């Protein structure tokens, strides 16, 4: 496993994630990793 994952999402979801990440002061990648970690627990 390389640790890389390419996922295509609708523009509206990308925009929503980008806004949430900006509010939380993290990158989009960091925000998604945290969301996936929460979903996995």
PQR file of N, CA, C, O and H, with PARSE charges and radii, in Angstrom:
ATOM      1  N   UNK A   1       0.842  -1.184   0.000 -0.4000 1.5000
ATOM      2  CA  UNK A   1       0.000   0.000   0.000 -0.0000 2.0000
ATOM      3  C   UNK A   1       0.886   1.246   0.000  0.5500 1.7000
ATOM      4  O   UNK A   1       1.834   1.349   0.779 -0.5500 1.4000
ATOM      5  N   UNK A   2       0.565   2.177  -0.876 -0.4000 1.5000
ATOM      6  CA  UNK A   2       1.380   3.388  -1.009 -0.0000 2.0000
ATOM      7  C   UNK A   2       0.949   4.494  -0.053  0.5500 1.7000
ATOM      8  O   UNK A   2       1.723   5.409   0.228 -0.5500 1.4000
ATOM      9  H   UNK A   2      -0.205   2.093  -1.509  0.4000 1.0000
ATOM     10  N   UNK A   3      -0.269   4.415   0.443 -0.4000 1.5000
ATOM     11  CA  UNK A   3      -0.796   5.494   1.273 -0.0000 2.0000
ATOM     12  C   UNK A   3      -1.498   6.556   0.449  0.5500 1.7000
ATOM     13  O   UNK A   3      -2.037   7.518   0.996 -0.5500 1.4000
ATOM     14  H   UNK A   3      -0.898   3.672   0.215  0.4000 1.0000
ATOM     15  N   UNK A   4      -1.492   6.387  -0.855 -0.4000 1.5000
ATOM     16  CA  UNK A   4      -2.165   7.346  -1.735 -0.0000 2.0000
ATOM     17  C   UNK A   4      -3.523   6.800  -2.121  0.5500 1.7000
ATOM     18  O   UNK A   4      -3.693   5.598  -2.319 -0.5500 1.4000
ATOM     19  H   UNK A   4      -1.054   5.606  -1.300  0.4000 1.0000
ATOM     20  N   UNK A   5      -4.494   7.706  -2.227 -0.4000 1.5000
ATOM     21  CA  UNK A   5      -5.853   7.327  -2.598 -0.0000 2.0000
ATOM     22  C   UNK A   5      -6.446   8.461  -3.415  0.5500 1.7000
ATOM     23  O   UNK A   5      -6.579   9.583  -2.927 -0.5500 1.4000
ATOM     24  H   UNK A   5      -4.356   8.684  -2.066  0.4000 1.0000
ATOM     25  N   UNK A   6      -6.800   8.170  -4.650 -0.4000 1.5000
ATOM     26  CA  UNK A   6      -7.411   9.176  -5.512 -0.0000 2.0000
ATOM     27  C   UNK A   6      -8.918   8.957  -5.499  0.5500 1.7000
ATOM     28  O   UNK A   6      -9.403   7.883  -5.856 -0.5500 1.4000
ATOM     29  H   UNK A   6      -6.692   7.259  -5.047  0.4000 1.0000
ATOM     30  N   UNK A   7      -9.647   9.978  -5.088 -0.4000 1.5000
ATOM     31  CA  UNK A   7     -11.098   9.881  -5.015 -0.0000 2.0000
ATOM     32  C   UNK A   7     -11.688  11.095  -5.727  0.5500 1.7000
ATOM     33  O   UNK A   7     -11.324  12.233  -5.430 -0.5500 1.4000
ATOM     34  H   UNK A   7      -9.253  10.850  -4.798  0.4000 1.0000
ATOM     35  N   UNK A   8     -12.584  10.854  -6.651 -0.4000 1.5000
ATOM     36  CA  UNK A   8     -13.269  11.949  -7.342 -0.0000 2.0000
ATOM     37  C   UNK A   8     -14.577  12.223  -6.605  0.5500 1.7000
ATOM     38  O   UNK A   8     -15.350  11.310  -6.316 -0.5500 1.4000
ATOM     39  H   UNK A   8     -12.880   9.930  -6.893  0.4000 1.0000
ATOM     40  N   UNK A   9     -14.805  13.494  -6.312 -0.4000 1.5000
ATOM     41  CA  UNK A   9     -16.022  13.901  -5.604 -0.0000 2.0000
ATOM     42  C   UNK A   9     -16.692  15.035  -6.374  0.5500 1.7000
ATOM     43  O   UNK A   9     -16.035  15.735  -7.145 -0.5500 1.4000
ATOM     44  H   UNK A   9     -14.177  14.236  -6.547  0.4000 1.0000
ATOM     45  N   UNK A  10     -17.979  15.216  -6.171 -0.4000 1.5000
ATOM     46  CA  UNK A  10     -18.665  16.337  -6.820 -0.0000 2.0000
ATOM     47  C   UNK A  10     -18.064  17.679  -6.364  0.5500 1.7000
ATOM     48  O   UNK A  10     -17.546  17.789  -5.253 -0.5500 1.4000
ATOM     49  H   UNK A  10     -18.512  14.648  -5.545  0.4000 1.0000
ATOM     50  N   UNK A  11     -18.140  18.687  -7.233 -0.4000 1.5000
ATOM     51  CA  UNK A  11     -17.607  20.010  -6.903 -0.0000 2.0000
ATOM     52  C   UNK A  11     -18.191  20.546  -5.604  0.5500 1.7000
ATOM     53  O   UNK A  11     -17.481  21.146  -4.797 -0.5500 1.4000
ATOM     54  H   UNK A  11     -18.561  18.598  -8.136  0.4000 1.0000
ATOM     55  N   UNK A  12     -19.483  20.330  -5.405 -0.4000 1.5000
ATOM     56  CA  UNK A  12     -20.134  20.862  -4.203 -0.0000 2.0000
ATOM     57  C   UNK A  12     -19.551  20.247  -2.930  0.5500 1.7000
ATOM     58  O   UNK A  12     -19.383  20.941  -1.927 -0.5500 1.4000
ATOM     59  H   UNK A  12     -20.060  19.843  -6.061  0.4000 1.0000
ATOM     60  N   UNK A  13     -19.243  18.955  -2.966 -0.4000 1.5000
ATOM     61  CA  UNK A  13     -18.637  18.304  -1.800 -0.0000 2.0000
ATOM     62  C   UNK A  13     -17.222  18.810  -1.584  0.5500 1.7000
ATOM     63  O   UNK A  13     -16.819  19.057  -0.447 -0.5500 1.4000
ATOM     64  H   UNK A  13     -19.379  18.391  -3.780  0.4000 1.0000
ATOM     65  N   UNK A  14     -16.462  18.968  -2.658 -0.4000 1.5000
ATOM     66  CA  UNK A  14     -15.104  19.495  -2.564 -0.0000 2.0000
ATOM     67  C   UNK A  14     -15.118  20.884  -1.932  0.5500 1.7000
ATOM     68  O   UNK A  14     -14.305  21.185  -1.058 -0.5500 1.4000
ATOM     69  H   UNK A  14     -16.789  18.768  -3.582  0.4000 1.0000
ATOM     70  N   UNK A  15     -16.044  21.724  -2.378 -0.4000 1.5000
ATOM     71  CA  UNK A  15     -16.159  23.071  -1.823 -0.0000 2.0000
ATOM     72  C   UNK A  15     -16.500  23.039  -0.337  0.5500 1.7000
ATOM     73  O   UNK A  15     -15.949  23.810   0.448 -0.5500 1.4000
ATOM     74  H   UNK A  15     -16.705  21.480  -3.088  0.4000 1.0000
ATOM     75  N   UNK A  16     -17.415  22.141   0.046 -0.4000 1.5000
ATOM     76  CA  UNK A  16     -17.801  22.018   1.443 -0.0000 2.0000
ATOM     77  C   UNK A  16     -16.629  21.566   2.306  0.5500 1.7000
ATOM     78  O   UNK A  16     -16.401  22.107   3.388 -0.5500 1.4000
ATOM     79  H   UNK A  16     -17.863  21.514  -0.592  0.4000 1.0000
ATOM     80  N   UNK A  17     -15.898  20.585   1.829 -0.4000 1.5000
ATOM     81  CA  UNK A  17     -14.728  20.086   2.562 -0.0000 2.0000
ATOM     82  C   UNK A  17     -13.667  21.172   2.676  0.5500 1.7000
ATOM     83  O   UNK A  17     -13.059  21.344   3.733 -0.5500 1.4000
ATOM     84  H   UNK A  17     -16.083  20.146   0.950  0.4000 1.0000
ATOM     85  N   UNK A  18     -13.447  21.904   1.589 -0.4000 1.5000
ATOM     86  CA  UNK A  18     -12.450  22.981   1.602 -0.0000 2.0000
ATOM     87  C   UNK A  18     -12.818  24.044   2.634  0.5500 1.7000
ATOM     88  O   UNK A  18     -11.951  24.525   3.363 -0.5500 1.4000
ATOM     89  H   UNK A  18     -13.941  21.765   0.731  0.4000 1.0000
ATOM     90  N   UNK A  19     -14.106  24.415   2.700 -0.4000 1.5000
ATOM     91  CA  UNK A  19     -14.553  25.414   3.689 -0.0000 2.0000
ATOM     92  C   UNK A  19     -14.343  24.901   5.105  0.5500 1.7000
ATOM     93  O   UNK A  19     -13.834  25.624   5.961 -0.5500 1.4000
ATOM     94  H   UNK A  19     -14.810  24.024   2.108  0.4000 1.0000
ATOM     95  N   UNK A  20     -14.733  23.657   5.353 -0.4000 1.5000
ATOM     96  CA  UNK A  20     -14.576  23.089   6.702 -0.0000 2.0000
ATOM     97  C   UNK A  20     -13.106  23.016   7.104  0.5500 1.7000
ATOM     98  O   UNK A  20     -12.747  23.326   8.240 -0.5500 1.4000
ATOM     99  H   UNK A  20     -15.146  23.070   4.657  0.4000 1.0000
ATOM    100  N   UNK A  21     -12.261  22.604   6.162 -0.4000 1.5000
ATOM    101  CA  UNK A  21     -10.826  22.517   6.446 -0.0000 2.0000
ATOM    102  C   UNK A  21     -10.266  23.902   6.768  0.5500 1.7000
ATOM    103  O   UNK A  21      -9.476  24.055   7.699 -0.5500 1.4000
ATOM    104  H   UNK A  21     -12.552  22.353   5.239  0.4000 1.0000
ATOM    105  N   UNK A  22     -10.679  24.911   5.994 -0.4000 1.5000
ATOM    106  CA  UNK A  22     -10.196  26.271   6.238 -0.0000 2.0000
ATOM    107  C   UNK A  22     -10.636  26.759   7.614  0.5500 1.7000
ATOM    108  O   UNK A  22      -9.845  27.363   8.339 -0.5500 1.4000
ATOM    109  H   UNK A  22     -11.321  24.786   5.238  0.4000 1.0000
ATOM    110  N   UNK A  23     -11.880  26.502   7.977 -0.4000 1.5000
ATOM    111  CA  UNK A  23     -12.396  26.905   9.294 -0.0000 2.0000
ATOM    112  C   UNK A  23     -11.588  26.250  10.406  0.5500 1.7000
ATOM    113  O   UNK A  23     -11.300  26.877  11.425 -0.5500 1.4000
ATOM    114  H   UNK A  23     -12.522  26.011   7.388  0.4000 1.0000
ATOM    115  N   UNK A  24     -11.224  24.982  10.206 -0.4000 1.5000
ATOM    116  CA  UNK A  24     -10.475  24.246  11.229 -0.0000 2.0000
ATOM    117  C   UNK A  24      -8.977  24.506  11.151  0.5500 1.7000
ATOM    118  O   UNK A  24      -8.222  24.034  12.002 -0.5500 1.4000
ATOM    119  H   UNK A  24     -11.458  24.472   9.379  0.4000 1.0000
ATOM    120  N   UNK A  25      -8.538  25.253  10.137 -0.4000 1.5000
ATOM    121  CA  UNK A  25      -7.123  25.613  10.027 -0.0000 2.0000
ATOM    122  C   UNK A  25      -6.221  24.470   9.606  0.5500 1.7000
ATOM    123  O   UNK A  25      -5.054  24.413   9.993 -0.5500 1.4000
ATOM    124  H   UNK A  25      -9.151  25.636   9.446  0.4000 1.0000
ATOM    125  N   UNK A  26      -6.767  23.555   8.808 -0.4000 1.5000
ATOM    126  CA  UNK A  26      -5.977  22.416   8.338 -0.0000 2.0000
ATOM    127  C   UNK A  26      -6.104  22.315   6.822  0.5500 1.7000
ATOM    128  O   UNK A  26      -6.957  22.961   6.213 -0.5500 1.4000
ATOM    129  H   UNK A  26      -7.716  23.601   8.493  0.4000 1.0000
ATOM    130  N   UNK A  27      -5.248  21.498   6.225 -0.4000 1.5000
ATOM    131  CA  UNK A  27      -5.345  21.277   4.788 -0.0000 2.0000
ATOM    132  C   UNK A  27      -6.529  20.363   4.487  0.5500 1.7000
ATOM    133  O   UNK A  27      -7.041  19.667   5.364 -0.5500 1.4000
ATOM    134  H   UNK A  27      -4.556  20.973   6.719  0.4000 1.0000
ATOM    135  N   UNK A  28      -6.943  20.383   3.240 -0.4000 1.5000
ATOM    136  CA  UNK A  28      -8.018  19.475   2.827 -0.0000 2.0000
ATOM    137  C   UNK A  28      -7.590  18.032   3.102  0.5500 1.7000
ATOM    138  O   UNK A  28      -8.380  17.232   3.603 -0.5500 1.4000
ATOM    139  H   UNK A  28      -6.527  20.948   2.528  0.4000 1.0000
ATOM    140  N   UNK A  29      -6.358  17.707   2.780 -0.4000 1.5000
ATOM    141  CA  UNK A  29      -5.872  16.343   3.005 -0.0000 2.0000
ATOM    142  C   UNK A  29      -5.956  15.963   4.489  0.5500 1.7000
ATOM    143  O   UNK A  29      -6.430  14.879   4.829 -0.5500 1.4000
ATOM    144  H   UNK A  29      -5.715  18.357   2.373  0.4000 1.0000
ATOM    145  N   UNK A  30      -5.497  16.857   5.364 -0.4000 1.5000
ATOM    146  CA  UNK A  30      -5.553  16.577   6.802 -0.0000 2.0000
ATOM    147  C   UNK A  30      -6.989  16.401   7.271  0.5500 1.7000
ATOM    148  O   UNK A  30      -7.277  15.530   8.092 -0.5500 1.4000
ATOM    149  H   UNK A  30      -5.112  17.737   5.088  0.4000 1.0000
ATOM    150  N   UNK A  31      -7.890  17.227   6.748 -0.4000 1.5000
ATOM    151  CA  UNK A  31      -9.290  17.146   7.147 -0.0000 2.0000
ATOM    152  C   UNK A  31      -9.880  15.798   6.736  0.5500 1.7000
ATOM    153  O   UNK A  31     -10.585  15.159   7.517 -0.5500 1.4000
ATOM    154  H   UNK A  31      -7.656  17.934   6.081  0.4000 1.0000
ATOM    155  N   UNK A  32      -9.588  15.367   5.500 -0.4000 1.5000
ATOM    156  CA  UNK A  32     -10.117  14.091   5.001 -0.0000 2.0000
ATOM    157  C   UNK A  32      -9.537  12.927   5.788  0.5500 1.7000
ATOM    158  O   UNK A  32     -10.266  11.994   6.127 -0.5500 1.4000
ATOM    159  H   UNK A  32      -9.015  15.886   4.865  0.4000 1.0000
ATOM    160  N   UNK A  33      -8.235  12.960   6.089 -0.4000 1.5000
ATOM    161  CA  UNK A  33      -7.620  11.884   6.868 -0.0000 2.0000
ATOM    162  C   UNK A  33      -8.297  11.776   8.236  0.5500 1.7000
ATOM    163  O   UNK A  33      -8.584  10.672   8.701 -0.5500 1.4000
ATOM    164  H   UNK A  33      -7.643  13.717   5.814  0.4000 1.0000
ATOM    165  N   UNK A  34      -8.553  12.920   8.883 -0.4000 1.5000
ATOM    166  CA  UNK A  34      -9.215  12.902  10.188 -0.0000 2.0000
ATOM    167  C   UNK A  34     -10.636  12.357  10.063  0.5500 1.7000
ATOM    168  O   UNK A  34     -11.072  11.576  10.910 -0.5500 1.4000
ATOM    169  H   UNK A  34      -8.320  13.816   8.505  0.4000 1.0000
ATOM    170  N   UNK A  35     -11.363  12.757   9.023 -0.4000 1.5000
ATOM    171  CA  UNK A  35     -12.728  12.270   8.832 -0.0000 2.0000
ATOM    172  C   UNK A  35     -12.744  10.759   8.600  0.5500 1.7000
ATOM    173  O   UNK A  35     -13.603  10.055   9.132 -0.5500 1.4000
ATOM    174  H   UNK A  35     -11.009  13.391   8.335  0.4000 1.0000
ATOM    175  N   UNK A  36     -11.807  10.268   7.814 -0.4000 1.5000
ATOM    176  CA  UNK A  36     -11.728   8.823   7.573 -0.0000 2.0000
ATOM    177  C   UNK A  36     -11.354   8.076   8.850  0.5500 1.7000
ATOM    178  O   UNK A  36     -11.873   6.989   9.102 -0.5500 1.4000
ATOM    179  H   UNK A  36     -11.110  10.839   7.381  0.4000 1.0000
ATOM    180  N   UNK A  37     -10.470   8.639   9.648 -0.4000 1.5000
ATOM    181  CA  UNK A  37     -10.069   8.017  10.911 -0.0000 2.0000
ATOM    182  C   UNK A  37     -11.274   7.932  11.850  0.5500 1.7000
ATOM    183  O   UNK A  37     -11.473   6.918  12.518 -0.5500 1.4000
ATOM    184  H   UNK A  37     -10.049   9.523   9.443  0.4000 1.0000
ATOM    185  N   UNK A  38     -12.085   9.011  11.900 -0.4000 1.5000
ATOM    186  CA  UNK A  38     -13.286   8.992  12.755 -0.0000 2.0000
ATOM    187  C   UNK A  38     -14.262   7.920  12.266  0.5500 1.7000
ATOM    188  O   UNK A  38     -14.870   7.215  13.071 -0.5500 1.4000
ATOM    189  H   UNK A  38     -11.923   9.836  11.357  0.4000 1.0000
ATOM    190  N   UNK A  39     -14.407   7.803  10.971 -0.4000 1.5000
ATOM    191  CA  UNK A  39     -15.335   6.812  10.404 -0.0000 2.0000
ATOM    192  C   UNK A  39     -14.864   5.386  10.652  0.5500 1.7000
ATOM    193  O   UNK A  39     -15.673   4.459  10.703 -0.5500 1.4000
ATOM    194  H   UNK A  39     -13.914   8.376  10.317  0.4000 1.0000
ATOM    195  N   UNK A  40     -13.560   5.212  10.805 -0.4000 1.5000
ATOM    196  CA  UNK A  40     -12.984   3.872  10.983 -0.0000 2.0000
ATOM    197  C   UNK A  40     -13.033   3.427  12.436  0.5500 1.7000
ATOM    198  O   UNK A  40     -12.820   2.249  12.721 -0.5500 1.4000
ATOM    199  H   UNK A  40     -12.903   5.965  10.763  0.4000 1.0000
ATOM    200  N   UNK A  41     -13.309   4.347  13.368 -0.4000 1.5000
ATOM    201  CA  UNK A  41     -13.280   3.970  14.787 -0.0000 2.0000
ATOM    202  C   UNK A  41     -14.637   3.544  15.299  0.5500 1.7000
ATOM    203  O   UNK A  41     -14.773   3.199  16.473 -0.5500 1.4000
ATOM    204  H   UNK A  41     -13.482   5.304  13.136  0.4000 1.0000
TER
END
